[in-house]
Amino acid sequence: MKRTLFLLMLMLCVLPAQAFNLGKELQKQLGGDAQKQQGGLSLGGTSEQEEVAIGRQIAGNILGASPLVQDDKLQQYVNRIGRWVASQSERPDLDWHFGVIASNDINAFAAPGGYVFVTQGLYRQLASEAELAGVLGHEIGHVIRKHQLKILQQSKLIDLGGKLLSKQVGDNASVQKLIGSGAEISARALDKNAEFEADRIAVVLAGRAGYDPYGLVSVLQDIAQVSKDEGSVALLFKTHPHPNERLEQLGLAIGERFDRIQGKTVAQRFYRIKGKPN
């Protein structure tokens, strides 16, 4: 495991010393005892096995509506970056899966259990690996804080005791009935505080991974320039606070704490999708 992480650090040109320094920042920015918020703890009786089963079904629903972009190098690249960023979180051992889906909308989705998707439309807006790390870090934040699971529980789609789901976790058809449409769940707006928390997590994880921690900030600034009437951002603006509000809250939360971190943007290595949008 240590050898793997070492090779990844070399491959991604990270600055190893920064991970230790930013460890304290993680607790400062996210608040509370990290051990109490550990992703491995169950939420309302939902085990990790159940969480993964739910996420797998939702991911299948999403891919049924919008398949992956047919570019193996792109998918491998996004998985490599995503897993490196996720390894900086409290849930490094989760079986993480990342993908770029064939949609020209500007958006990204996360499902419980480590499933993260970025639309082709959003990916084409990115200009560097640091920006990709920021976007993926935001979705990773939703997974490690189990934000989507909370929505399912609040909607009473999961038995709070976990007993009903435990009996059906191996039955895809039963899990499907419990969660309904994965697209519906992804489109359901999370609490604003959940989005703000995921933004803070993204900054911390990107910085810990050796990237410019402000990659997500650059992405939000670019999206803020897109008219809310444009179809490509309709769902994003419907389900998320406006980028300007997110930027304001992020600025209030982190201030200048990360200004001293000299992370890398790695723009020259960023994998660009060939051809024009469909």
Residue pairs with C-beta under 8 A, 6 or more apart in sequence:
5 87
8 84
8 87
9 16
9 210
11 80
12 81
12 84
12 209
12 210
12 266
13 210
13 264
13 266
14 209
14 210
14 211
14 264
15 210
15 262
15 263
15 264
16 210
18 207
18 208
18 210
18 261
18 263
19 88
19 208
19 209
19 210
22 204
22 207
22 208
22 261
23 208
25 204
25 207
25 257
25 258
26 34
26 204
26 208
27 33
27 34
28 257
29 200
29 203
29 204
29 253
29 254
29 257
30 37
30 197
30 200
30 201
30 204
34 90
37 90
37 145
38 90
39 89
39 90
39 91
39 94
39 143
39 144
39 145
39 146
40 48
40 90
40 91
42 48
42 162
43 51
43 146
43 149
43 150
43 153
44 149
44 153
44 158
44 160
44 161
44 162
45 159
45 160
45 161
45 162
45 163
46 54
46 149
46 153
46 158
46 162
46 165
47 162
47 166
48 94
48 113
49 169
50 162
50 165
50 166
50 169
51 112
51 113
51 146
51 149
52 95
52 112
52 113
52 114
53 113
53 165
53 169
53 170
53 175
54 111
54 112
54 113
54 149
54 152
54 158
54 165
54 175
54 178
54 179
55 111
55 112
55 113
55 114
55 115
56 111
56 113
56 115
57 172
57 175
57 176
57 179
57 182
58 111
58 112
58 115
58 148
58 179
58 182
58 185
58 186
59 97
59 111
59 115
59 117
59 182
60 182
61 176
61 181
61 182
61 183
62 101
62 109
62 111
62 117
62 182
62 183
62 186
63 99
63 101
65 183
66 101
66 102
66 103
66 119
67 101
67 102
68 75
68 99
68 100
68 101
68 102
69 75
69 100
69 101
69 102
69 120
69 273
70 102
71 100
71 273
71 274
73 271
74 100
74 271
74 273
75 98
75 99
75 100
77 271
78 98
78 99
78 100
78 118
78 123
78 132
78 136
78 271
79 96
79 97
79 98
79 99
81 98
81 129
81 132
81 133
81 136
82 96
82 98
82 116
82 136
82 140
83 96
83 98
84 209
85 133
85 136
85 137
85 140
85 205
85 206
85 209
86 92
86 94
86 96
86 114
86 136
86 140
86 205
87 209
88 204
88 205
88 208
88 209
89 140
89 141
89 144
89 201
89 205
90 144
91 114
91 143
91 144
94 113
94 114
94 143
95 113
95 114
96 114
96 116
96 140
97 114
97 115
97 116
98 116
98 117
98 118
98 136
99 116
99 117
99 118
100 117
100 118
100 119
100 120
100 123
100 273
101 117
101 118
101 119
101 120
102 120
102 278
103 119
103 120
103 121
104 119
104 120
104 121
104 232
104 277
104 278
105 119
105 121
105 122
105 231
105 232
105 233
105 234
105 235
105 236
106 119
106 121
106 122
106 125
106 223
106 226
106 232
106 233
106 236
107 119
107 121
107 122
107 233
107 235
107 236
108 116
108 117
108 118
108 119
108 122
108 135
108 136
108 138
108 139
109 116
109 117
109 139
109 186
110 116
110 117
110 139
110 140
110 142
110 143
110 147
110 148
111 143
111 148
111 182
111 185
111 186
112 143
112 146
112 148
112 149
112 152
113 143
114 143
115 143
116 136
116 139
116 140
116 143
117 139
118 132
118 135
118 136
118 139
120 273
120 277
121 232
121 277
122 135
123 132
123 273
124 273
124 277
125 219
125 222
125 223
126 132
126 135
126 219
126 270
127 218
127 267
127 270
128 212
128 215
128 218
128 265
128 266
128 267
128 270
129 211
129 264
129 265
129 266
129 267
129 269
129 270
130 206
130 211
130 212
130 214
130 215
130 218
130 263
130 264
130 265
130 266
130 267
131 215
131 216
131 218
131 219
131 265
132 215
132 270
133 205
133 206
133 209
133 211
133 215
134 202
134 203
134 206
134 211
134 213
134 214
134 215
134 216
134 217
134 218
134 219
135 202
135 215
135 216
135 219
136 202
137 201
137 202
137 203
137 204
137 205
137 206
137 216
138 198
138 199
138 201
138 202
138 216
139 198
140 201
140 202
140 205
141 197
141 198
141 199
141 200
141 201
141 202
141 205
142 148
142 190
142 194
142 198
144 201
145 194
145 197
145 198
145 201
147 190
147 191
147 194
147 198
148 185
148 190
149 158
150 194
151 185
151 188
151 190
152 158
152 179
152 185
153 160
157 178
157 179
157 180
158 165
158 178
159 165
164 178
165 175
165 178
168 174
168 175
168 178
169 175
179 185
187 235
187 238
187 239
188 239
189 238
189 239
189 240
190 239
192 241
195 240
195 241
195 246
196 241
196 246
196 249
196 250
196 253
199 216
199 220
199 246
199 249
199 250
200 250
200 253
200 254
202 216
203 213
203 214
203 216
203 217
203 250
203 254
203 258
204 213
206 212
206 213
206 215
206 216
206 263
207 213
207 258
207 261
207 263
210 263
210 264
211 263
211 264
211 265
211 266
212 261
212 263
212 264
212 265
213 258
213 261
213 263
214 258
215 265
216 250
217 247
217 250
220 243
220 246
220 247
220 250
221 243
221 247
223 233
223 236
223 243
224 242
224 243
224 244
224 247
226 232
226 233
227 233
228 234
228 237
228 242
240 246
241 249
